[in-house]
Amino acid sequence: MMRSLYSAVSGLKNHQIKMDVIGNNIANVNTTGFKKSRTTFATALSQTLQGASVSTATSGGNGGTNPIQVGLGASLSSIDQMMTQGSASSTGVGTDLMINGPGFFALQQGSQTVYSRAGAFHKDSDNYLVDAAGSKVLDDTGTPIQITAGTASFTIDSMGAITEVDSAGTSSTNPQYIQLATFPNDTGLLSIGGSYYLPSNNSGTINIFGGTTTNYPSGTTLSSGNLEMSNVDLSSEFTDMIIAQRGFQANSRVITVSDSLLEELINLKRS
């Protein structure tokens, strides 16, 4: 009975974590560039009551027997970020960028470089291309992108080339290129809030793309005037929420029944 109590407690903890993940997904359903997470569980340690035996049937003995084991609950296996493509939201703003395919924008945040799928950018008072938090967008050389003073307008094409046009209508001949970065294991990136990611020990070596010599990965383009929305599917989240709720209730019931059995044992002693 004590085993059932501990197993049920592990189930409660795991389903609570699952609900935490679901709640975070739903809270960010309209967050630009957000990537949903999922939880997976694994069996915990099993207690072996009797080991397996070898068959001796060929010599007139008994057949083999399987091991007898009692599971001791469940454990949290992983919380994975799902890096699938989010839907497009048209804004009509030229500095709003959406990545079609794999890759992350590289931004300078203080002394560190962070990575993001959120492409809501604008030009600040110093003509730097920045996001809402003021982090500067980096070009293919790792330099913050700064629009030339006096530029009347500029455009960003599907390969990240920023073409400036002066007041006379003359286009620049040496455009800057928006850097994109990829990782062998992008699900291993560390989320630090603000729609930013940092490399981790398991994300792999960063690959930098952009410019005329290192074009974007095959199939990857930028879409100006659009933003990538979150990849959260509310119907799936609500379904998972019901499953998590029922799992929590079932484990709570196991604790209640186990407690009743223990109470019966105590009453036997008293009687």
Backbone bond lengths (Angstrom), bond angles and torsions (degrees), N, CA, C in turn:
res aa  C-N    CA-C-N  psi(-1)  N-CA   C-N-CA  omega(-1)  CA-C   N-CA-C  phi
1 M - - - 1.466 - - 1.519 112.11 -
2 M 1.334 115.16 -34.66 1.454 117.78 176.90 1.526 110.61 -65.78
3 R 1.351 115.51 -33.46 1.464 118.71 177.07 1.527 110.36 -62.77
4 S 1.325 115.94 -42.49 1.466 119.12 -179.38 1.524 110.99 -64.67
5 L 1.320 117.16 -35.53 1.464 120.30 177.79 1.523 111.22 -63.96
6 Y 1.326 115.88 -48.37 1.461 119.63 -178.95 1.536 111.32 -65.73
7 S 1.336 116.37 -37.89 1.464 119.77 178.06 1.524 110.74 -63.22
8 A 1.341 115.29 -43.25 1.464 119.34 -179.69 1.521 111.58 -66.18
9 V 1.328 117.02 -37.58 1.469 119.99 177.74 1.522 110.46 -62.62
10 S 1.334 117.04 -41.33 1.469 119.50 177.62 1.523 110.57 -63.74
11 G 1.341 116.26 -36.74 1.461 119.51 176.81 1.516 112.41 -64.86
12 L 1.339 116.47 -40.72 1.467 120.38 177.44 1.524 111.14 -61.18
13 K 1.327 116.17 -46.13 1.464 120.08 -179.12 1.525 111.09 -61.50
14 N 1.329 116.61 -44.36 1.461 120.18 -177.79 1.525 111.90 -65.84
15 H 1.325 116.41 -42.41 1.466 118.56 -179.70 1.525 111.64 -71.37
16 Q 1.332 117.06 -27.46 1.465 119.24 173.76 1.525 110.23 -66.82
17 I 1.342 116.81 -41.72 1.467 120.17 176.86 1.522 110.15 -63.33
18 K 1.325 116.70 -40.43 1.463 120.30 177.83 1.524 110.68 -59.94
19 M 1.344 116.29 -41.59 1.461 119.83 177.68 1.525 111.09 -66.01
20 D 1.328 117.43 -36.85 1.467 120.85 177.13 1.527 110.58 -60.28
21 V 1.329 116.29 -43.27 1.468 120.98 -179.89 1.523 110.42 -66.54
22 I 1.331 116.74 -43.74 1.466 120.56 178.59 1.525 110.42 -61.73
23 G 1.330 116.59 -43.87 1.465 120.15 178.93 1.511 112.29 -60.07
24 N 1.336 116.72 -40.44 1.463 120.20 178.24 1.520 111.06 -66.68
25 N 1.332 117.25 -39.33 1.465 120.36 177.47 1.529 111.07 -60.65
26 I 1.324 116.09 -47.76 1.466 120.00 -178.00 1.528 110.86 -66.48
27 A 1.331 117.04 -37.92 1.468 120.15 179.17 1.521 111.54 -61.76
28 N 1.336 117.02 -28.46 1.469 121.34 -177.38 1.522 112.88 -104.76
29 V 1.332 116.64 23.53 1.462 119.53 -176.81 1.529 112.08 -61.18
30 N 1.325 117.78 -27.81 1.466 121.22 179.64 1.528 112.62 -112.34
31 T 1.335 117.31 19.23 1.461 121.28 178.26 1.523 109.97 -84.84
32 T 1.323 116.39 125.00 1.462 121.32 -178.40 1.523 111.23 -59.90
33 G 1.331 115.72 127.31 1.458 121.41 175.39 1.510 115.35 74.15
34 F 1.339 118.34 7.75 1.470 120.24 -177.82 1.520 110.88 -71.08
35 K 1.335 115.70 141.70 1.457 122.11 176.42 1.525 109.03 -115.48
36 K 1.319 115.40 125.44 1.463 120.40 -176.90 1.528 110.95 -70.21
37 S 1.328 114.99 163.29 1.462 121.86 177.79 1.522 109.31 -121.75
38 R 1.318 114.98 160.38 1.460 121.09 175.68 1.525 109.17 -136.23
39 T 1.319 116.23 155.69 1.465 121.21 177.81 1.523 109.64 -110.97
40 T 1.316 116.04 144.29 1.458 121.68 172.22 1.524 108.52 -128.69
41 F 1.322 115.21 146.58 1.461 121.36 -178.46 1.526 110.19 -114.56
42 A 1.308 115.30 159.29 1.464 121.97 176.08 1.524 108.63 -137.81
43 T 1.322 115.96 156.64 1.456 119.39 177.84 1.523 110.12 -68.50
44 A 1.313 115.18 144.35 1.461 120.29 175.92 1.532 109.27 -84.49
45 L 1.306 116.31 -171.49 1.459 121.77 -179.20 1.528 110.98 -60.77
46 S 1.331 116.22 141.13 1.464 121.67 175.86 1.521 109.95 -106.22
47 Q 1.314 116.12 139.24 1.461 121.26 177.41 1.525 109.06 -91.64
48 T 1.316 117.09 123.21 1.462 121.98 -179.04 1.522 109.69 -87.07
49 L 1.334 115.84 115.15 1.459 121.33 178.26 1.526 111.42 -85.97
50 Q 1.322 114.92 -31.19 1.468 119.63 178.14 1.514 108.45 -152.99
51 G 1.315 116.40 131.52 1.447 120.38 -179.87 1.521 112.28 -77.81
52 A 1.314 115.73 169.30 1.459 121.31 178.19 1.526 109.86 -74.58
53 S 1.322 115.15 149.55 1.466 120.11 178.23 1.521 110.15 -115.87
54 V 1.320 115.57 153.91 1.459 121.68 -179.28 1.525 109.69 -85.63
55 S 1.320 115.36 140.37 1.461 120.11 178.06 1.526 110.88 -69.68
56 T 1.329 115.41 135.63 1.476 121.57 174.03 1.523 110.24 -121.34
57 A 1.334 115.34 24.15 1.464 120.21 -175.87 1.522 112.25 -63.59
58 T 1.319 117.73 -32.61 1.468 120.20 -178.02 1.522 112.33 -66.03
59 S 1.326 116.70 -21.96 1.469 120.28 179.28 1.528 111.56 -108.10
60 G 1.342 115.06 20.90 1.451 119.47 176.57 1.508 114.55 90.57
61 G 1.325 117.86 3.60 1.456 121.10 -179.01 1.521 112.65 -92.68
62 N 1.304 115.44 -161.25 1.459 121.95 -179.51 1.524 111.26 -86.26
63 G 1.323 114.64 161.70 1.454 120.11 174.60 1.519 111.19 -75.71
64 G 1.314 115.35 169.28 1.458 120.32 179.98 1.518 112.16 -71.93
65 T 1.308 116.19 157.52 1.467 121.58 177.69 1.525 109.85 -122.10
66 N 1.297 114.82 148.38 1.459 120.80 178.99 1.528 110.56 -80.79
67 P 1.335 116.62 156.88 1.464 118.68 176.70 1.527 111.06 -66.55
68 I 1.316 116.09 149.46 1.465 122.32 176.16 1.523 107.38 -109.18
69 Q 1.332 115.43 116.34 1.461 120.48 -175.49 1.522 110.58 -132.34
70 V 1.312 115.26 147.83 1.465 121.91 174.76 1.524 108.21 -116.45
71 G 1.318 116.41 123.44 1.461 120.36 178.73 1.518 111.48 -71.04
72 L 1.309 115.55 149.26 1.467 120.91 -178.08 1.527 111.77 -113.98
73 G 1.325 116.06 36.45 1.456 119.52 174.75 1.512 113.64 103.82
74 A 1.325 114.70 -162.48 1.464 122.15 -177.03 1.521 109.92 -127.46
75 S 1.306 115.07 158.29 1.463 120.82 177.67 1.520 109.04 -130.32
76 L 1.316 116.08 158.88 1.457 121.23 176.93 1.522 108.78 -75.48
77 S 1.323 116.34 120.15 1.463 120.67 -178.50 1.520 111.42 -85.72
78 S 1.340 116.84 -47.89 1.467 119.44 -178.63 1.521 110.51 -164.11
79 I 1.323 114.74 158.66 1.468 122.64 166.32 1.519 105.35 -123.43
80 D 1.317 116.47 105.67 1.461 122.38 -171.97 1.524 111.18 -101.46
81 Q 1.325 115.87 139.10 1.458 121.07 171.80 1.523 108.56 -86.70
82 M 1.320 116.20 131.07 1.458 121.83 -178.73 1.526 108.68 -96.87
83 M 1.329 115.84 107.07 1.463 121.00 -173.22 1.526 113.34 -91.24
84 T 1.325 116.75 35.17 1.453 119.81 176.98 1.530 110.53 -74.23
85 Q 1.329 115.75 158.72 1.460 121.55 -177.30 1.522 111.03 -68.05
86 G 1.336 116.37 135.10 1.452 121.24 173.95 1.519 110.90 -87.68
87 S 1.313 116.79 166.85 1.462 121.03 -179.88 1.522 110.79 -74.82
88 A 1.332 115.42 160.29 1.463 121.57 -178.19 1.523 110.76 -91.75
89 S 1.331 114.82 141.55 1.460 121.41 174.32 1.523 108.02 -123.22
90 S 1.314 116.61 116.71 1.464 120.97 -177.70 1.525 110.35 -78.12
91 T 1.342 115.87 127.91 1.465 121.25 179.77 1.524 112.56 -115.81
92 G 1.321 116.82 -25.22 1.451 120.73 -176.86 1.514 114.09 76.32
93 V 1.340 117.60 3.12 1.466 122.29 178.87 1.525 108.29 -91.84
94 G 1.321 116.58 123.32 1.459 120.83 -173.79 1.510 114.93 -62.09
95 T 1.332 117.67 -26.55 1.465 120.44 -178.95 1.528 112.81 -91.23
96 D 1.338 117.01 -1.28 1.466 120.22 172.63 1.521 107.99 -82.50
97 L 1.325 116.23 123.52 1.459 120.69 -174.37 1.523 110.99 -124.10
98 M 1.318 114.64 140.14 1.459 121.56 176.38 1.513 108.94 -122.23
99 I 1.332 116.34 133.19 1.459 121.34 176.58 1.525 108.25 -88.36
100 N 1.324 116.06 119.79 1.458 121.37 173.44 1.523 107.86 -95.80
101 G 1.335 117.01 105.76 1.451 120.62 -176.43 1.512 111.05 110.77
102 P 1.329 116.77 -170.51 1.471 119.95 -178.36 1.517 112.25 -72.88
103 G 1.324 116.04 157.19 1.462 120.79 176.64 1.516 112.67 130.13
104 F 1.325 114.91 161.95 1.463 122.61 179.52 1.519 109.40 -137.53
105 F 1.325 115.94 145.48 1.457 120.02 169.75 1.522 108.59 -70.56
106 A 1.329 116.12 144.04 1.466 121.53 175.26 1.522 108.12 -104.80
107 L 1.324 116.73 129.49 1.458 121.52 -178.07 1.520 110.45 -131.65
108 Q 1.320 114.82 147.19 1.461 121.07 176.91 1.520 108.66 -93.35
109 Q 1.324 115.31 114.77 1.463 121.44 177.66 1.521 107.57 -116.24
110 G 1.317 115.87 98.53 1.458 119.54 -174.74 1.516 110.27 65.55
111 S 1.330 116.30 -121.25 1.462 120.92 -178.84 1.518 113.07 -97.65
112 Q 1.336 117.87 1.41 1.459 119.72 -177.58 1.521 111.46 -119.38
113 T 1.328 115.25 158.78 1.454 122.06 175.95 1.516 108.76 -100.83
114 V 1.319 116.37 126.52 1.457 121.89 178.73 1.523 108.40 -116.81
115 Y 1.327 115.53 165.54 1.458 120.75 -175.11 1.523 109.48 -129.49
116 S 1.323 115.55 145.81 1.459 119.32 -173.51 1.522 110.65 -154.25
117 R 1.335 115.36 153.58 1.461 121.45 171.33 1.529 110.80 -98.61
118 A 1.318 117.17 -9.55 1.466 121.19 -179.02 1.524 109.67 -79.04
119 G 1.320 117.03 120.81 1.461 120.66 -173.41 1.514 114.84 -113.69
120 A 1.330 117.93 30.50 1.470 120.89 177.47 1.527 108.71 -83.17
121 F 1.327 116.26 92.93 1.464 121.74 -175.86 1.530 110.91 -112.64
122 H 1.334 114.79 162.93 1.459 120.97 174.11 1.525 108.47 -154.75
123 K 1.306 116.39 168.94 1.464 121.99 179.06 1.521 108.66 -94.42
124 D 1.361 116.57 128.66 1.462 119.69 -179.42 1.528 111.08 -88.92
125 S 1.336 116.52 -173.39 1.469 121.11 -175.57 1.523 112.87 -66.82
126 D 1.331 117.24 -20.21 1.469 121.21 177.53 1.521 111.91 -99.10
127 N 1.331 115.94 12.56 1.466 123.25 177.93 1.525 114.02 70.68
128 Y 1.348 117.31 15.14 1.465 119.61 173.99 1.529 109.50 -81.01
129 L 1.323 115.87 146.65 1.456 120.86 174.35 1.529 107.41 -86.45
130 V 1.328 117.04 115.77 1.468 121.85 -172.65 1.524 110.14 -132.32
131 D 1.351 114.76 166.41 1.461 119.62 172.72 1.527 109.60 -96.36
132 A 1.318 117.14 -172.99 1.465 120.82 -175.42 1.520 112.77 -63.67
133 A 1.335 117.39 -25.64 1.465 121.25 179.85 1.519 112.47 -89.95
134 G 1.329 117.56 -0.33 1.459 121.16 179.29 1.514 114.64 88.49
135 S 1.328 117.98 3.37 1.469 120.40 176.80 1.523 109.31 -70.74
136 K 1.347 116.02 136.13 1.461 121.04 -173.65 1.527 111.49 -87.93
137 V 1.318 115.27 133.64 1.463 121.12 177.34 1.526 108.98 -73.06
138 L 1.338 116.96 134.80 1.460 121.67 -177.24 1.524 111.48 -98.21
139 D 1.349 114.77 148.76 1.459 119.53 175.20 1.523 109.85 -90.94
140 D 1.335 116.29 -173.23 1.459 120.68 -174.89 1.523 113.18 -67.85
141 T 1.328 118.06 -13.61 1.467 121.18 177.41 1.526 111.99 -98.02
142 G 1.344 116.85 -0.10 1.458 120.58 -178.30 1.513 113.65 85.45
143 T 1.337 117.10 13.86 1.464 122.63 -179.87 1.527 109.92 -99.71
144 P 1.334 118.94 136.77 1.464 120.22 176.70 1.528 111.23 -56.91
145 I 1.314 116.19 134.88 1.463 121.32 -178.73 1.522 109.59 -76.64
146 Q 1.331 115.81 125.22 1.460 122.15 179.10 1.520 108.70 -128.49
147 I 1.314 115.61 122.79 1.457 120.86 178.77 1.525 109.12 -74.18
148 T 1.323 116.77 135.92 1.463 121.71 -178.35 1.531 110.72 -60.26
149 A 1.330 115.76 133.95 1.465 120.48 178.28 1.522 110.36 -59.08
150 G 1.304 116.99 138.76 1.456 121.63 -179.86 1.511 113.93 89.52
151 T 1.325 117.41 -2.34 1.464 120.69 178.35 1.526 109.73 -67.22
152 A 1.324 115.54 128.87 1.461 119.98 -178.77 1.525 111.34 -76.14
153 S 1.327 116.61 -38.84 1.464 121.54 179.63 1.523 108.77 -160.28
154 F 1.302 115.66 166.07 1.463 119.91 175.30 1.521 109.26 -151.66
155 T 1.321 115.15 155.28 1.460 121.39 179.64 1.524 109.34 -127.80
156 I 1.322 115.83 156.57 1.460 122.38 177.97 1.523 107.45 -124.63
157 D 1.343 116.42 120.28 1.462 118.81 -176.97 1.527 111.18 -90.73
158 S 1.339 115.51 -176.00 1.462 120.97 -173.71 1.520 113.26 -68.62
159 M 1.329 117.99 -17.43 1.456 122.30 177.57 1.527 112.24 -101.17
160 G 1.341 116.23 12.12 1.456 120.85 175.38 1.508 115.25 81.66
161 A 1.325 118.52 9.59 1.463 121.24 179.43 1.527 109.96 -77.90
162 I 1.339 115.70 127.07 1.463 121.33 179.26 1.521 108.40 -98.98
163 T 1.312 116.26 110.63 1.457 121.88 -179.41 1.519 109.49 -102.51
164 E 1.335 116.27 119.19 1.458 121.64 -179.24 1.528 110.25 -94.29
165 V 1.315 114.98 145.57 1.468 121.40 177.45 1.521 107.99 -125.18
166 D 1.344 116.16 124.73 1.465 119.11 -178.94 1.522 110.95 -83.98
167 S 1.326 115.62 -178.90 1.466 120.70 -175.89 1.515 112.87 -64.63
168 A 1.340 116.22 -20.80 1.464 120.15 178.74 1.522 112.15 -87.27
169 G 1.333 116.18 -2.56 1.457 119.97 179.81 1.513 114.08 87.79
170 T 1.331 117.23 11.00 1.462 121.23 -179.38 1.524 110.24 -88.84
171 S 1.332 116.32 130.40 1.463 121.46 -179.62 1.520 110.82 -87.26
172 S 1.330 116.10 148.10 1.464 121.29 177.98 1.517 109.93 -68.59
173 T 1.328 115.92 147.63 1.467 121.17 -179.06 1.526 112.29 -102.53
174 N 1.324 117.27 -7.02 1.464 121.02 -179.26 1.532 108.92 -130.17
175 P 1.339 116.66 75.51 1.465 119.54 -173.49 1.524 112.76 -70.82
176 Q 1.339 115.26 154.11 1.458 121.18 169.75 1.532 108.29 -83.68
177 Y 1.328 115.64 155.61 1.463 120.62 -179.30 1.531 110.17 -123.03
178 I 1.312 115.45 133.38 1.460 120.39 177.67 1.522 109.37 -73.90
179 Q 1.326 114.97 128.91 1.462 120.55 -179.39 1.529 111.14 -77.42
180 L 1.315 115.12 138.32 1.455 121.64 168.14 1.519 108.46 -119.85
181 A 1.321 116.53 143.66 1.463 121.50 -179.67 1.523 109.46 -124.06
182 T 1.321 115.72 142.37 1.460 120.87 174.50 1.526 109.38 -125.14
183 F 1.324 114.62 160.24 1.463 121.55 179.31 1.524 108.67 -132.93
184 P 1.336 117.75 142.17 1.469 119.76 177.97 1.524 112.74 -56.06
185 N 1.330 116.41 -34.36 1.461 121.66 179.58 1.520 108.58 -130.93
186 D 1.333 116.19 83.21 1.468 118.44 -176.38 1.526 112.41 -70.85
187 T 1.330 117.88 -19.20 1.465 118.91 175.53 1.528 111.57 -71.98
188 G 1.333 116.34 -11.50 1.456 120.59 177.66 1.512 113.76 -89.70
189 L 1.340 117.73 1.23 1.463 120.65 178.28 1.526 110.73 -67.17
190 L 1.313 115.29 151.40 1.462 121.94 -178.74 1.525 109.63 -97.52
191 S 1.325 116.92 117.31 1.461 121.35 177.47 1.522 109.49 -77.87
192 I 1.347 116.29 129.07 1.466 120.26 -177.39 1.526 111.69 -118.35
193 G 1.332 117.47 13.12 1.456 120.51 -179.10 1.516 111.72 87.20
194 G 1.311 116.35 164.98 1.454 120.63 -178.96 1.511 113.07 68.53
195 S 1.338 117.25 20.51 1.474 123.54 -175.14 1.522 112.43 64.19
196 Y 1.327 117.24 23.58 1.462 122.42 179.94 1.527 110.57 -104.80
197 Y 1.341 113.85 152.68 1.462 121.69 174.20 1.521 109.30 -129.79
198 L 1.327 114.18 153.80 1.457 121.86 172.16 1.522 108.77 -125.34
199 P 1.335 117.91 150.20 1.467 119.77 175.22 1.527 110.37 -62.99
200 S 1.319 116.09 149.85 1.464 121.67 175.65 1.527 108.68 -123.27
201 N 1.318 115.58 179.85 1.463 120.04 179.36 1.523 112.52 -64.94
202 N 1.338 116.77 -17.35 1.461 119.81 -176.02 1.522 113.43 -115.37
203 S 1.334 118.13 7.55 1.472 119.63 179.13 1.522 112.32 -84.65
204 G 1.319 117.01 -17.88 1.462 120.35 178.30 1.518 112.66 90.66
205 T 1.325 114.93 177.29 1.464 121.64 -178.48 1.521 110.73 -74.57
206 I 1.317 116.35 130.53 1.460 121.36 -178.23 1.526 111.06 -68.66
207 N 1.337 115.96 142.24 1.462 122.96 173.56 1.519 108.21 -116.21
208 I 1.330 116.69 127.72 1.464 121.87 -176.25 1.522 109.72 -106.26
209 F 1.333 115.76 133.12 1.458 121.91 -178.83 1.527 109.94 -128.29
210 G 1.332 115.07 155.29 1.459 121.70 177.75 1.508 111.05 135.60
211 G 1.323 116.85 150.90 1.458 120.47 -179.57 1.513 111.78 95.03
212 T 1.304 115.88 -177.25 1.467 121.10 -175.75 1.519 112.93 -80.84
213 T 1.336 117.55 -21.18 1.467 120.03 -176.93 1.522 112.78 -97.75
214 T 1.308 117.88 -24.88 1.471 121.56 179.36 1.520 109.17 -127.44
215 N 1.333 116.08 74.92 1.453 120.37 -179.53 1.527 110.99 -60.11
216 Y 1.316 115.50 163.63 1.458 120.66 179.47 1.532 110.43 -59.66
217 P 1.341 117.19 156.52 1.472 119.59 177.92 1.522 111.25 -56.06
218 S 1.310 116.05 153.16 1.456 121.04 -178.91 1.526 110.65 -55.55
219 G 1.318 116.14 127.91 1.454 121.41 179.43 1.509 114.76 88.39
220 T 1.331 117.80 -3.88 1.468 121.07 -179.53 1.520 110.72 -101.56
221 T 1.306 116.73 128.39 1.462 122.51 177.38 1.524 109.12 -140.38
222 L 1.330 114.91 165.86 1.463 121.45 172.66 1.520 108.96 -103.73
223 S 1.314 115.50 143.79 1.457 121.25 177.28 1.520 108.56 -120.17
224 S 1.332 116.19 108.64 1.457 121.30 -179.64 1.526 110.32 -77.50
225 G 1.335 115.92 142.63 1.456 120.30 -179.35 1.517 113.61 85.48
226 N 1.342 116.34 10.26 1.462 121.32 179.34 1.527 109.84 -135.39
227 L 1.317 116.07 154.83 1.458 122.54 174.09 1.522 109.24 -125.58
228 E 1.328 115.47 146.20 1.462 120.09 174.93 1.523 108.98 -85.92
229 M 1.310 116.17 122.89 1.457 120.78 177.66 1.525 109.85 -83.85
230 S 1.316 116.87 176.58 1.461 120.15 179.94 1.526 109.60 -67.92
231 N 1.322 115.92 157.94 1.464 120.23 178.18 1.526 111.83 -97.86
232 V 1.330 116.38 21.87 1.467 121.36 179.14 1.524 109.96 -75.20
233 D 1.325 116.43 128.52 1.464 123.16 175.18 1.529 107.38 -104.65
234 L 1.325 116.39 108.33 1.463 120.17 -174.30 1.525 112.65 -61.35
235 S 1.325 117.34 -36.60 1.466 118.96 -179.89 1.525 110.88 -62.78
236 S 1.328 116.78 -39.54 1.469 120.36 177.59 1.523 111.12 -68.71
237 E 1.340 116.03 -39.42 1.462 119.42 -179.65 1.527 111.53 -65.60
238 F 1.333 116.91 -40.68 1.462 119.79 179.03 1.531 110.85 -66.26
239 T 1.335 116.02 -37.13 1.467 119.58 176.65 1.522 110.84 -64.16
240 D 1.340 115.78 -45.59 1.466 119.94 178.06 1.527 111.34 -63.31
241 M 1.328 116.20 -32.82 1.461 120.23 179.29 1.527 110.69 -65.01
242 I 1.327 116.47 -41.99 1.465 120.32 178.23 1.525 110.34 -63.89
243 I 1.341 116.08 -43.20 1.468 120.18 179.38 1.528 110.59 -62.29
244 A 1.333 116.46 -43.25 1.468 120.31 179.32 1.526 110.96 -64.65
245 Q 1.328 116.10 -40.15 1.465 119.99 179.58 1.523 111.00 -63.01
246 R 1.336 116.30 -45.20 1.466 119.77 -179.98 1.527 110.89 -66.14
247 G 1.321 116.73 -37.83 1.455 119.67 176.99 1.514 111.76 -63.04
248 F 1.325 115.97 -40.85 1.470 120.69 177.82 1.523 110.56 -64.14
249 Q 1.336 116.01 -44.08 1.462 120.08 -179.63 1.525 111.22 -64.00
250 A 1.331 116.75 -41.02 1.462 120.57 -178.86 1.526 111.11 -64.44
251 N 1.321 116.90 -42.07 1.460 120.01 178.54 1.526 111.32 -68.06
252 S 1.325 116.32 -34.67 1.469 119.70 175.05 1.523 110.69 -62.80
253 R 1.332 115.31 -38.01 1.470 120.14 178.93 1.526 110.96 -65.44
254 V 1.321 117.28 -38.53 1.467 120.90 177.69 1.527 110.22 -60.28
255 I 1.326 116.59 -42.06 1.468 120.49 178.59 1.524 110.61 -63.50
256 T 1.330 116.79 -41.99 1.465 120.78 179.96 1.524 111.23 -62.65
257 V 1.336 116.38 -46.01 1.470 120.37 -179.19 1.524 110.86 -66.80
258 S 1.333 117.16 -42.15 1.469 120.49 178.67 1.522 110.83 -61.74
259 D 1.319 116.07 -38.58 1.466 120.32 177.72 1.523 110.71 -64.33
260 S 1.323 116.74 -39.20 1.469 120.43 178.59 1.528 111.07 -64.52
261 L 1.332 116.60 -39.97 1.462 120.37 178.54 1.526 111.21 -65.13
262 L 1.320 116.37 -41.22 1.463 119.86 176.93 1.525 111.22 -63.12
263 E 1.321 115.67 -37.89 1.466 119.65 178.35 1.523 111.00 -64.26
264 E 1.351 116.58 -38.02 1.461 120.40 177.40 1.522 110.91 -62.81
265 L 1.329 116.26 -40.88 1.461 119.70 178.62 1.528 111.40 -63.49
266 I 1.314 116.06 -41.45 1.467 120.32 178.93 1.519 110.77 -64.00
267 N 1.333 116.11 -39.67 1.464 120.01 179.18 1.523 111.60 -67.02
268 L 1.341 117.12 -33.34 1.461 120.40 176.22 1.520 110.52 -61.65
269 K 1.331 115.72 -40.89 1.459 120.31 179.26 1.524 110.90 -64.01
270 R 1.319 116.45 -39.87 1.463 120.95 -178.29 1.523 111.57 -69.19
271 S 1.338 115.34 -34.38 1.455 118.42 -177.85 1.529 111.51 -80.34
